[in-house]
């Protein structure tokens, strides 16, 4: 019922966008534009626009946070009664299109994309219909077709502004908007990419169109104008240059080959946003304010959390070049399987943040949080060297963890997980969650089939991490687990004449370290709702005070026109001030409450180095160390010199409700998606887990 209310409010927000270029634009905006937007616009209609475009989304964000806080059942293990054997709307979540460069696209995504494109076409058509009916000549002797050309170029910018209204939601990691519809920032990053490409195409056409218009009408001097009563052309030109730099470096070829160029260039978004808003003015800032406001709240809270140094307890170095980092965490920090932790190591790079899947389970390991890092790129190579050769702890900062608000994929009758290489790591947290559920009464325990592909047999050591450090014999033996491991670059079993040690490094505690906790403490969602509400109300109050007691006297009593760009500067200043005050106060209060827990940090025991049981997976003569490891080995079939026949494996899966999760190389994920979308097996329900769509 509550989600239905949120949906109605969101649809009302969309209706405002639909009506904007028609009656609202014709009766209100056009006269104001022709009078060059005097200050009365911002006092009257501007205030209405601010509430119309901002209030619905801010309402959803604030009360959505409260709703998520009180969803206590999301934190409980999945019960048998909650198992969903069939879903009438499951076909909407199935892959319908699997192709580059779009990636894996479901029927629901295609439907919403079509509606979004329809909104843009509708808006553009109505903008042009109204503008052609009120055509204004901006130069004496200007021809009608030239005025229409200018109008088309201008309205393309308006449509790009609509794209910007949705641009920041997918990259707001701690927002309540995405969880309300079952999304995470990682799973919806492709929407940011799609909207970003579309907006840059529209803005580029907008900029080129005006340059052509100025050239045709001999007004090239307009490019150097920073008007006091109208938009700033110079600010727009700076914004488009910065935006083009961000756009070009974001293409896949450049992003993959020169990631650091893309990474650092993309951080120019703040400069791009600043000059973009100076160009469009306060009126259009009202239209895109919700997304920017929520993004800034999230970004500042992430900054505050990252200022604390994380407490690194220990690390385990696997023979396959993989490192497991164990952090201390607050008992009140809750997260679900497949959650993501962002990690920064200042001694390697102060600016780079890298995401890693959390492999621990917050129920079984309430005081530790674990991530696994595969030694692949230059950053992870340096980290591995620092950890393996370090005599003291390595300074690290974290953001997160971020993840889904529920473990919905655990409700399937059979869970098939397909991974390649380090793509197996998200499944570790899922299996550990199922191990925990096996200890709970009346809990649903799905059967598990793990299909994994590795290049070399040494990579089998990653499977050791499926067993939690404190796992018991009962917990692991209760699982209906089957593992099919494929070694693609070795034709036969290697001779396991020696045991490689799983090296464990323990670090001494540091007084400046802190356990990982949510930015706003255990009641993170509730505090987030309070921060969003208080900061937005504070912004409205401050804006009203400044307008009434500073801008209004200048604009009406002195006879001068208040500078067009100054309105945006005031808006930006007051938005940032409100967010800093509200977020900072909430963070400091929660930090004070967590101070007691920090003082109680004790040295946690870490197991002594043991032989890597991964070698046991292909050596039948090796003595097994424990019953849990024995159970793991008995459940594992290793295939050398072969790749998994995914079509055969998936079609042979028995059960009315089979969940299929894929993580790893793009080709593997796409192959799994195509099999699930073929329609030859109606019981397969696909879900991709990856940063690369």
C-alpha positions as CSV (number, residue, x, y, z in Angstrom):
1,X,0.0,0.0,0.0
2,X,2.8,2.4,0.9
3,X,4.7,1.6,-2.3
4,X,1.5,2.3,-4.2
5,X,1.3,5.8,-2.6
6,X,4.9,6.4,-3.6
7,X,4.1,5.3,-7.2
8,X,1.2,7.6,-7.4
9,X,3.3,10.5,-6.2
10,X,6.0,9.7,-8.7
11,X,3.5,9.4,-11.6
12,X,2.2,12.9,-10.5
13,X,5.8,14.2,-10.9
14,X,5.9,12.7,-14.4
15,X,2.5,14.3,-15.2
16,X,4.0,17.7,-14.4
17,X,6.8,17.1,-16.9
18,X,4.2,16.1,-19.5
19,X,2.1,19.2,-18.9
20,X,5.1,21.5,-18.8
21,X,5.5,22.1,-22.5
22,X,1.7,22.6,-23.1
23,X,-0.5,24.8,-21.0
24,X,2.1,25.7,-18.3
25,X,4.7,26.7,-20.9
26,X,2.2,28.5,-23.2
27,X,0.4,30.5,-20.5
28,X,3.2,31.2,-18.1
29,X,6.7,30.5,-19.4
30,X,6.5,32.1,-22.8
31,X,5.5,35.6,-21.5
32,X,8.2,35.4,-18.9
33,X,10.8,34.4,-21.4
34,X,9.8,37.3,-23.7
35,X,10.2,39.7,-20.8
36,X,13.6,38.2,-20.1
37,X,12.8,36.6,-16.8
38,X,12.6,39.5,-14.4
39,X,12.8,38.8,-10.6
40,X,9.1,38.5,-10.2
41,X,9.4,35.2,-11.9
42,X,11.5,33.8,-9.2
43,X,9.4,35.2,-6.4
44,X,6.1,33.9,-7.8
45,X,6.1,31.2,-10.4
46,X,9.7,30.3,-9.5
47,X,8.5,29.3,-6.0
48,X,5.6,27.3,-7.5
49,X,8.0,25.5,-9.9
50,X,10.4,24.7,-7.1
51,X,7.7,23.0,-5.1
52,X,6.0,21.3,-8.1
53,X,9.2,19.8,-9.4
54,X,11.0,19.1,-6.1
55,X,8.4,18.2,-3.5
56,X,7.1,14.9,-5.0
57,X,10.6,13.3,-5.3
58,X,11.8,14.7,-1.9
59,X,8.6,13.3,-0.4
60,X,9.3,9.9,-1.8
61,X,13.0,10.0,-0.7
62,X,12.2,11.1,2.8
63,X,9.3,8.9,3.6
64,X,10.8,6.1,1.6
65,X,13.7,6.0,4.0
66,X,11.3,5.7,6.9
67,X,9.5,2.9,5.1
68,X,12.7,1.0,4.6
69,X,13.6,1.5,8.2
70,X,10.5,-0.2,9.4
71,X,10.7,-3.1,7.0
72,X,12.0,-5.4,9.7
73,X,10.9,-8.5,7.9
74,X,13.6,-7.8,5.3
75,X,16.2,-8.6,7.8
76,X,14.8,-12.0,8.7
77,X,15.8,-15.3,6.9
78,X,13.5,-16.3,4.1
79,X,10.8,-18.6,5.5
80,X,9.2,-21.4,3.7
81,X,5.9,-19.5,3.5
82,X,7.7,-16.7,1.6
83,X,8.9,-19.0,-1.2
84,X,7.5,-17.9,-4.5
85,X,7.1,-20.7,-6.9
86,X,5.6,-18.7,-9.6
87,X,5.3,-15.1,-10.5
88,X,2.8,-13.7,-13.0
89,X,5.1,-10.8,-13.7
90,X,8.3,-12.8,-13.9
91,X,8.4,-12.5,-17.7
92,X,9.0,-8.7,-17.3
93,X,12.3,-9.4,-15.6
94,X,13.6,-11.9,-18.1
95,X,16.3,-10.8,-20.6
96,X,14.6,-9.7,-23.8
97,X,17.6,-8.1,-25.6
98,X,21.2,-9.3,-25.2
99,X,23.6,-7.3,-27.4
100,X,26.4,-4.8,-27.4
101,X,26.5,-1.9,-26.5
102,X,23.2,-2.1,-24.5
103,X,24.2,-5.3,-22.7
104,X,21.4,-7.4,-21.0
105,X,18.1,-5.6,-21.2
106,X,14.8,-7.0,-19.7
107,X,11.3,-6.5,-21.0
108,X,10.6,-4.1,-18.1
109,X,13.6,-2.0,-18.9
110,X,12.6,-1.8,-22.6
111,X,9.1,-0.8,-21.6
112,X,10.3,2.0,-19.3
113,X,12.9,3.1,-21.9
114,X,10.1,3.4,-24.5
115,X,8.0,5.5,-22.1
116,X,10.9,7.7,-21.4
117,X,11.7,8.2,-25.1
118,X,8.0,8.9,-25.6
119,X,8.1,11.6,-22.9
120,X,11.0,13.3,-24.6
121,X,9.4,13.2,-28.1
122,X,6.1,14.5,-26.6
123,X,7.9,17.3,-24.8
124,X,9.9,18.3,-27.9
125,X,6.8,18.2,-30.1
126,X,4.8,20.4,-27.7
127,X,7.7,22.8,-27.1
128,X,8.1,23.3,-30.9
129,X,4.3,23.6,-31.4
130,X,4.0,26.4,-28.8
131,X,7.2,28.2,-29.8
132,X,6.4,28.2,-33.5
133,X,3.0,29.7,-32.6
134,X,4.8,32.5,-30.6
135,X,7.8,32.9,-32.9
136,X,10.1,35.8,-31.9
137,X,12.6,37.4,-34.2
138,X,15.8,38.1,-32.3
139,X,17.4,40.3,-35.1
140,X,16.1,42.7,-37.6
141,X,15.9,41.1,-41.0
142,X,16.0,37.6,-39.6
143,X,14.2,35.1,-41.8
144,X,11.4,32.8,-40.4
145,X,13.3,29.6,-41.1
146,X,16.3,31.0,-39.2
147,X,14.1,31.8,-36.2
148,X,12.6,28.3,-36.4
149,X,16.1,26.8,-36.6
150,X,17.1,28.7,-33.4
151,X,13.9,27.6,-31.7
152,X,14.6,23.9,-32.5
153,X,18.2,24.3,-31.2
154,X,16.9,25.9,-28.0
155,X,14.3,23.2,-27.3
156,X,16.8,20.4,-27.8
157,X,18.5,21.9,-24.7
158,X,15.2,21.8,-22.9
159,X,14.9,18.1,-23.7
160,X,18.4,17.5,-22.5
161,X,17.4,19.2,-19.2
162,X,14.7,16.6,-18.8
163,X,17.4,13.9,-19.1
164,X,19.3,15.6,-16.4
165,X,16.4,15.4,-14.1
166,X,16.9,11.6,-14.1
167,X,20.7,11.5,-14.5
168,X,21.8,11.5,-10.8
169,X,19.4,8.9,-9.3
170,X,21.4,5.8,-10.5
171,X,24.7,7.1,-9.0
172,X,23.2,8.0,-5.6
173,X,24.4,4.9,-3.7
174,X,22.7,5.6,-0.4
175,X,19.4,6.9,-1.8
176,X,16.1,5.4,-0.9
177,X,14.7,5.9,-4.4
178,X,16.4,2.9,-6.0
179,X,15.7,0.4,-3.1
180,X,12.0,1.2,-3.3
181,X,11.9,-0.3,-6.7
182,X,14.3,-3.2,-6.0
183,X,17.4,-1.6,-7.5
184,X,20.9,-0.8,-6.4
185,X,23.3,1.7,-7.7
186,X,25.5,-1.0,-9.1
187,X,22.6,-2.7,-11.0
188,X,21.3,0.6,-12.3
189,X,24.5,2.3,-13.4
190,X,23.7,1.4,-17.0
191,X,20.7,3.8,-16.8
192,X,23.1,6.6,-15.8
193,X,25.2,5.7,-18.9
194,X,22.2,5.6,-21.2
195,X,20.8,8.9,-20.0
196,X,24.2,10.5,-20.0
197,X,24.8,9.6,-23.7
198,X,21.4,10.8,-24.6
199,X,21.8,14.1,-22.8
200,X,25.2,14.8,-24.3
201,X,23.8,14.1,-27.8
202,X,21.0,16.6,-27.2
203,X,23.4,19.2,-25.6
204,X,25.9,18.9,-28.4
205,X,23.1,19.4,-31.0
206,X,21.9,22.4,-28.9
207,X,25.4,24.0,-28.9
208,X,26.2,23.3,-32.5
209,X,22.8,24.5,-33.6
210,X,23.3,27.9,-31.8
211,X,26.8,28.3,-33.3
212,X,25.3,27.7,-36.8
213,X,22.5,30.1,-36.1
214,X,24.9,32.8,-34.9
215,X,27.1,32.3,-38.0
216,X,24.1,32.5,-40.3
217,X,22.8,35.7,-38.8
218,X,26.2,37.4,-38.3
219,X,26.0,37.3,-34.5
220,X,29.2,35.4,-33.6
221,X,29.9,38.0,-30.9
222,X,27.1,36.4,-28.9
223,X,29.5,33.6,-28.0
224,X,31.3,36.0,-25.7
225,X,28.3,37.3,-24.0
226,X,27.6,36.9,-20.2
227,X,24.3,38.7,-20.0
228,X,23.0,40.2,-16.8
229,X,19.4,39.7,-17.6
230,X,19.5,36.4,-19.6
231,X,21.4,33.2,-19.9
232,X,25.2,33.2,-20.0
233,X,26.5,31.9,-23.3
234,X,30.1,31.7,-22.0
235,X,29.0,29.5,-19.1
236,X,27.2,27.2,-21.5
237,X,30.3,27.0,-23.8
238,X,32.5,26.1,-20.8
239,X,30.0,23.5,-19.7
240,X,29.7,21.8,-23.1
241,X,33.5,21.7,-23.5
242,X,33.9,20.0,-20.0
243,X,31.0,17.7,-20.8
244,X,32.4,16.6,-24.1
245,X,35.7,15.7,-22.4
246,X,33.8,13.6,-19.9
247,X,31.7,12.1,-22.6
248,X,34.5,11.1,-25.0
249,X,36.6,9.5,-22.2
250,X,33.6,7.5,-21.0
251,X,33.3,5.4,-24.2
252,X,34.2,1.7,-23.5
253,X,37.4,1.5,-25.5
254,X,38.9,4.5,-23.8
255,X,37.5,3.5,-20.4
256,X,39.0,0.1,-20.6
257,X,42.4,0.9,-22.0
258,X,42.9,4.2,-20.1
259,X,40.7,3.8,-17.0
260,X,42.6,6.5,-15.0
261,X,42.0,9.0,-17.8
262,X,38.3,8.2,-17.6
263,X,38.3,8.2,-13.8
264,X,39.9,11.6,-13.3
265,X,38.2,13.3,-16.2
266,X,34.8,12.1,-14.9
267,X,35.5,13.9,-11.6
268,X,35.0,17.2,-13.6
269,X,31.3,16.7,-13.1
270,X,31.3,19.3,-10.4
271,X,32.8,21.9,-12.8
272,X,30.4,20.8,-15.5
273,X,27.4,21.1,-13.2
274,X,28.4,24.5,-11.9
275,X,28.7,26.2,-15.3
276,X,25.7,24.3,-16.7
277,X,23.5,25.7,-13.9
278,X,24.9,29.2,-14.5
279,X,23.9,28.8,-18.1
280,X,20.3,27.5,-17.7
281,X,19.5,29.8,-14.7
282,X,17.5,29.2,-11.5
283,X,14.2,28.4,-13.3
284,X,15.6,25.2,-14.9
285,X,17.6,24.4,-11.8
286,X,14.3,23.9,-10.0
287,X,13.4,21.2,-12.6
288,X,16.5,19.1,-11.9
289,X,17.0,20.0,-8.3
290,X,15.7,16.7,-6.7
291,X,18.3,14.4,-8.3
292,X,21.2,16.8,-7.6
293,X,20.0,17.4,-4.0
294,X,19.8,13.7,-3.2
295,X,23.2,13.1,-4.9
296,X,24.9,15.9,-2.8
297,X,23.4,14.5,0.4
298,X,24.7,11.0,-0.4
299,X,28.1,12.4,-1.6
300,X,28.7,14.4,1.6
301,X,27.7,11.5,3.8
302,X,30.1,9.2,1.9
303,X,32.8,11.8,2.3
304,X,32.2,11.9,6.1
305,X,32.3,8.1,6.3
306,X,35.5,7.9,4.3
307,X,37.3,10.3,6.6
308,X,37.5,7.6,9.2
309,X,40.3,5.0,9.0
310,X,39.0,1.5,8.9
311,X,40.2,-1.1,11.4
312,X,42.0,-3.9,9.4
313,X,42.2,-7.0,11.6
314,X,43.9,-9.5,9.3
315,X,44.4,-10.6,5.8
316,X,44.6,-14.0,4.2
317,X,46.8,-14.5,1.2
318,X,45.7,-17.4,-1.1
319,X,48.1,-19.2,-3.3
320,X,46.2,-18.1,-6.4
321,X,47.2,-14.4,-5.9
322,X,43.9,-13.5,-4.1
323,X,43.8,-11.6,-0.9
324,X,41.1,-11.6,1.7
325,X,40.8,-8.5,4.0
326,X,39.1,-8.8,7.3
327,X,37.8,-5.6,8.9
328,X,36.3,-4.8,12.2
329,X,32.7,-3.7,12.0
330,X,29.9,-2.5,14.2
331,X,27.4,-5.1,15.4
332,X,24.6,-2.7,14.3
333,X,25.8,-2.7,10.7
334,X,23.5,-4.9,8.6
335,X,23.9,-5.8,4.9
336,X,22.6,-8.4,2.6
337,X,24.5,-10.8,0.3
338,X,26.2,-9.4,-2.8
339,X,26.7,-6.0,-1.1
340,X,29.5,-3.8,-2.3
341,X,32.3,-2.1,-0.2
342,X,34.3,0.7,-1.8
343,X,38.0,0.7,-0.7
344,X,40.6,3.5,-0.8
345,X,44.3,3.0,0.1
346,X,45.9,6.5,0.3
347,X,49.4,5.2,0.1
348,X,48.5,3.9,-3.4
349,X,46.2,6.6,-4.6
350,X,44.3,9.2,-2.6
351,X,41.6,9.6,-5.2
352,X,40.9,6.1,-6.5
353,X,38.0,4.1,-4.9
354,X,37.5,0.5,-6.0
355,X,34.4,-1.6,-5.4
356,X,34.6,-5.1,-4.0
357,X,32.0,-7.7,-3.0
358,X,31.5,-8.3,0.7
359,X,31.9,-12.1,1.2
360,X,31.2,-12.2,5.0
361,X,27.7,-12.7,6.5
362,X,26.7,-10.2,9.1
363,X,24.6,-12.8,11.0
364,X,27.4,-15.4,11.3
365,X,30.2,-12.8,11.6
366,X,28.7,-9.9,13.5
367,X,32.0,-8.2,14.3
368,X,33.9,-8.7,11.1
369,X,33.5,-7.7,7.5
370,X,35.4,-9.4,4.7
371,X,36.2,-8.6,1.1
372,X,38.2,-10.6,-1.4
373,X,40.5,-8.9,-4.0
374,X,41.9,-10.7,-7.0
375,X,45.4,-9.6,-8.0
376,X,44.7,-8.3,-11.5
377,X,45.2,-4.6,-12.3
378,X,48.1,-2.3,-11.2
379,X,46.1,-1.1,-8.1
380,X,45.4,-4.5,-6.8
381,X,49.0,-5.6,-7.5
382,X,50.3,-2.8,-5.4
383,X,47.9,-3.6,-2.6
384,X,48.9,-7.3,-2.6
385,X,52.6,-6.3,-2.4
386,X,51.9,-3.9,0.5
387,X,49.9,-6.5,2.5
388,X,52.3,-9.3,1.9
389,X,55.4,-7.3,2.7
390,X,54.0,-5.0,5.4
391,X,55.0,-5.3,9.0
392,X,52.3,-3.0,10.1
393,X,48.7,-2.3,9.1
394,X,48.0,-0.5,5.9
395,X,45.9,2.6,6.2
396,X,42.5,2.2,4.5
397,X,39.3,4.0,4.2
398,X,35.9,2.6,3.1
399,X,32.5,3.6,1.9
400,X,29.5,1.5,2.3
401,X,28.6,-1.3,2.2
402,X,25.8,-0.8,-0.3
403,X,23.6,-3.5,-1.6
404,X,20.0,-4.9,-2.0
405,X,17.5,-4.4,0.8
406,X,16.4,-8.1,0.5
407,X,17.7,-11.5,-0.4
408,X,14.9,-12.2,-2.8
409,X,17.0,-14.6,-5.0
410,X,17.2,-17.0,-2.0
411,X,13.5,-17.8,-2.4
412,X,14.0,-20.0,-5.4
413,X,13.7,-23.7,-5.2
414,X,17.1,-24.2,-6.9
415,X,19.8,-21.6,-7.1
416,X,22.2,-21.9,-10.0
417,X,25.2,-19.6,-9.8
418,X,27.5,-19.2,-12.8
419,X,30.8,-17.4,-12.3
420,X,34.2,-17.0,-14.0
421,X,37.4,-16.2,-12.1
422,X,36.9,-13.6,-9.5
423,X,33.2,-13.5,-10.5
424,X,32.8,-16.3,-7.9
425,X,33.2,-13.9,-5.0
426,X,29.6,-12.6,-4.9
427,X,28.4,-16.1,-4.5
428,X,30.5,-16.6,-1.4
429,X,28.2,-14.2,0.6
430,X,25.1,-16.0,-0.8
431,X,26.3,-19.4,0.3
432,X,27.2,-18.1,3.7
433,X,23.8,-16.6,4.0
434,X,22.3,-20.0,3.1
435,X,24.5,-21.6,5.7
436,X,23.1,-19.2,8.3
437,X,19.5,-19.9,7.2
438,X,20.2,-23.7,7.7
439,X,20.5,-23.0,11.4
440,X,17.2,-21.1,11.7
441,X,13.9,-22.9,12.3
442,X,11.3,-23.0,9.5
443,X,13.7,-21.4,7.0
444,X,13.8,-22.2,3.3
445,X,17.1,-23.7,2.2
446,X,17.4,-23.8,-1.6
447,X,19.5,-26.3,-3.4
448,X,22.7,-24.8,-4.8
449,X,24.5,-25.5,-8.0
450,X,27.7,-23.5,-8.4
451,X,29.3,-23.6,-11.9
452,X,32.7,-21.9,-12.0
453,X,35.4,-21.6,-14.6
454,X,39.1,-20.9,-13.8
455,X,42.1,-20.5,-16.0
456,X,44.5,-22.5,-13.7
457,X,44.0,-25.1,-11.0
458,X,45.6,-22.8,-8.5
459,X,42.5,-20.6,-8.7
460,X,40.5,-23.4,-7.0
461,X,41.8,-22.0,-3.7
462,X,39.1,-19.3,-4.1
463,X,36.6,-22.0,-3.2
464,X,38.2,-22.3,0.2
465,X,36.5,-19.0,1.1
466,X,33.0,-20.6,0.7
467,X,33.5,-21.9,4.3
468,X,33.3,-19.1,6.9
469,X,36.1,-19.0,9.4
470,X,33.8,-20.0,12.3
471,X,31.8,-22.5,10.3
472,X,30.7,-25.7,12.0
473,X,30.3,-29.2,10.7
474,X,26.6,-29.1,11.1
475,X,26.2,-25.8,9.1
476,X,28.1,-27.0,6.0
477,X,26.8,-30.6,5.9
478,X,23.2,-29.4,5.9
479,X,23.6,-27.7,2.5
480,X,22.5,-29.4,-0.7
481,X,25.5,-28.1,-2.5
482,X,27.0,-29.2,-5.8
483,X,30.0,-27.5,-7.4
484,X,31.1,-28.0,-11.0
485,X,34.6,-26.4,-11.4
486,X,36.2,-26.1,-14.9
487,X,39.9,-25.6,-15.4
488,X,40.2,-24.2,-19.0
489,X,44.0,-24.0,-19.5
490,X,45.1,-27.4,-18.0
491,X,44.4,-30.6,-19.7
492,X,45.1,-33.0,-16.8
493,X,45.4,-33.0,-13.0
494,X,48.7,-31.4,-11.8
495,X,50.8,-33.4,-9.4
496,X,50.0,-32.1,-5.9
497,X,53.2,-33.1,-4.3
498,X,53.4,-30.1,-2.0
499,X,50.8,-28.2,0.0
500,X,50.7,-24.4,-0.4
501,X,50.1,-22.5,2.7
502,X,47.2,-20.2,3.1
503,X,49.2,-17.3,4.7
504,X,47.4,-15.3,7.4
505,X,48.7,-11.9,8.5
506,X,47.4,-10.3,11.7
507,X,47.7,-6.6,12.4
508,X,48.0,-4.8,15.7
509,X,45.2,-2.4,16.6
510,X,45.6,1.3,16.1
511,X,44.0,3.9,18.3
512,X,43.0,6.0,15.2
513,X,41.2,3.0,13.6
514,X,37.4,2.7,13.8
515,X,35.1,-0.3,13.1
516,X,33.2,0.0,9.9
517,X,29.7,1.4,10.5
518,X,27.0,3.0,8.4
519,X,27.5,6.7,7.9
520,X,24.5,7.4,10.1
521,X,24.7,4.4,12.5
522,X,22.4,1.4,12.9
523,X,19.3,3.4,12.1
524,X,20.8,4.7,8.9
525,X,17.5,4.8,6.9
526,X,15.7,6.7,9.6
527,X,18.4,9.2,10.0
528,X,18.7,9.6,6.2
529,X,15.0,10.5,6.0
530,X,15.5,13.1,8.8
531,X,18.5,14.6,7.0
532,X,16.7,14.8,3.6
533,X,13.7,16.5,5.3
534,X,15.5,18.9,7.5
535,X,18.1,20.0,4.8
536,X,15.4,20.6,2.2
537,X,13.2,22.5,4.6
538,X,16.2,24.5,5.7
539,X,17.0,25.3,2.1
540,X,13.5,26.6,1.4
541,X,13.5,28.7,4.5
542,X,17.0,30.2,3.8
543,X,16.0,30.8,0.1
544,X,12.8,32.6,1.2
545,X,14.7,34.8,3.7
546,X,17.4,35.8,1.2
547,X,14.9,36.5,-1.5
548,X,12.6,38.6,0.8
549,X,15.2,40.6,2.7
550,X,18.1,40.8,0.2
551,X,17.1,40.2,-3.4
552,X,13.7,41.9,-3.3
553,X,15.0,45.3,-1.9
554,X,17.7,45.5,-4.6
555,X,15.4,44.5,-7.4
556,X,12.5,46.7,-6.4
557,X,13.8,49.6,-4.4
558,X,17.0,50.5,-6.3
559,X,15.5,50.2,-9.7
560,X,18.2,47.7,-10.8
561,X,17.7,44.2,-12.2
562,X,19.3,41.6,-10.0
563,X,21.9,39.7,-12.0
564,X,20.6,36.6,-13.7
565,X,23.5,34.3,-12.7
566,X,23.4,35.4,-9.0
567,X,20.1,33.6,-8.5
568,X,21.8,30.3,-9.3
569,X,24.8,31.1,-7.1
570,X,22.5,31.7,-4.2
571,X,20.6,28.5,-4.9
572,X,23.9,26.5,-5.0
573,X,25.2,28.1,-1.9
574,X,22.1,27.5,0.1
575,X,21.7,23.9,-1.1
576,X,25.3,23.1,-0.1
577,X,25.0,24.9,3.3
578,X,21.8,23.2,4.2
579,X,23.2,19.8,3.3
580,X,26.4,20.3,5.2
581,X,24.6,21.5,8.3
582,X,22.0,18.8,8.4
583,X,24.2,15.9,7.4
584,X,27.1,17.0,9.5
585,X,24.9,17.4,12.6
586,X,23.4,13.9,12.1
587,X,26.8,12.3,11.4
588,X,28.4,13.8,14.5
589,X,25.5,12.7,16.7
590,X,25.7,9.2,15.4
591,X,29.5,9.2,15.7
592,X,29.1,10.1,19.4
593,X,26.7,7.3,19.9
594,X,29.2,4.8,18.3
595,X,32.1,6.1,20.3
596,X,31.3,3.7,23.2
597,X,31.4,0.7,20.8
598,X,34.8,1.9,19.4
599,X,36.3,1.8,22.9
600,X,35.3,-1.8,23.3
601,X,37.2,-3.1,20.2
602,X,39.1,-6.2,21.2
603,X,41.6,-8.2,19.3
604,X,39.8,-10.9,17.4
605,X,41.3,-14.3,17.1
606,X,42.4,-15.3,13.6
607,X,43.0,-18.9,12.6
608,X,46.6,-20.0,12.2
609,X,47.9,-20.6,8.6
610,X,46.6,-23.8,7.2
611,X,47.2,-25.8,4.0
612,X,45.0,-24.6,1.2
613,X,42.2,-27.1,0.9
614,X,41.9,-26.0,-2.7
615,X,44.6,-28.5,-3.5
616,X,42.4,-31.2,-2.0
617,X,39.8,-30.6,-4.7
618,X,41.9,-32.4,-7.3
619,X,44.1,-34.6,-5.0
620,X,42.2,-37.7,-3.8
621,X,45.2,-38.9,-1.9
622,X,45.6,-35.8,0.3
623,X,44.5,-36.2,3.9
624,X,41.4,-34.1,4.5
625,X,41.7,-31.6,7.4
626,X,38.2,-31.4,8.7
627,X,34.7,-32.6,8.1
628,X,33.6,-29.2,6.6
629,X,36.4,-29.3,4.1
630,X,35.7,-32.9,3.4
631,X,32.1,-32.0,2.6
632,X,33.2,-29.3,0.3
633,X,35.6,-31.6,-1.5
634,X,32.9,-34.3,-1.9
635,X,30.5,-31.8,-3.3
636,X,33.0,-30.6,-6.0
637,X,33.6,-32.1,-9.4
638,X,36.7,-30.7,-11.2
639,X,36.8,-30.8,-15.1
640,X,40.2,-30.2,-16.8
641,X,40.7,-28.8,-20.2
642,X,37.0,-28.0,-20.8
643,X,34.6,-25.1,-20.6
644,X,31.1,-25.5,-19.1
645,X,28.3,-26.4,-21.4
646,X,26.0,-23.8,-20.0
647,X,23.0,-24.7,-22.2
648,X,23.1,-28.4,-21.2
649,X,23.6,-27.5,-17.5
650,X,20.8,-25.0,-17.3
651,X,18.3,-27.1,-19.3
652,X,18.9,-30.1,-17.1
653,X,18.0,-28.2,-13.9
654,X,15.0,-29.7,-12.3
655,X,12.4,-27.6,-10.4
656,X,9.6,-25.3,-11.1
657,X,11.5,-22.2,-9.9
658,X,15.2,-22.0,-10.7
659,X,17.1,-18.8,-10.0
660,X,20.1,-18.2,-12.3
661,X,22.8,-15.7,-11.2
662,X,25.7,-14.9,-13.4
663,X,28.8,-12.9,-12.6
664,X,32.1,-12.7,-14.4
665,X,33.2,-12.1,-18.0
666,X,30.7,-10.3,-20.2
667,X,30.6,-13.1,-22.8
668,X,29.7,-15.7,-20.1
669,X,26.9,-13.4,-18.6
670,X,25.5,-12.8,-22.1
671,X,25.5,-16.5,-22.9
672,X,23.6,-17.3,-19.7
673,X,21.2,-14.5,-20.4
674,X,20.5,-15.7,-23.9
675,X,19.8,-19.2,-22.6
676,X,17.4,-18.0,-20.0
677,X,15.6,-15.8,-22.5
678,X,15.3,-18.4,-25.2
679,X,11.9,-19.5,-23.9
680,X,12.9,-23.2,-24.0
681,X,12.9,-23.4,-20.2
682,X,10.2,-21.4,-18.5
683,X,11.5,-22.3,-15.0
684,X,14.7,-20.2,-15.4
685,X,14.8,-16.7,-13.8
686,X,17.9,-14.8,-14.7
687,X,19.8,-12.1,-12.7
688,X,23.1,-10.6,-13.5
689,X,25.6,-9.5,-10.8
690,X,28.3,-7.3,-12.3
691,X,29.7,-3.8,-12.4
692,X,30.2,-4.2,-16.2
693,X,26.8,-4.4,-17.9
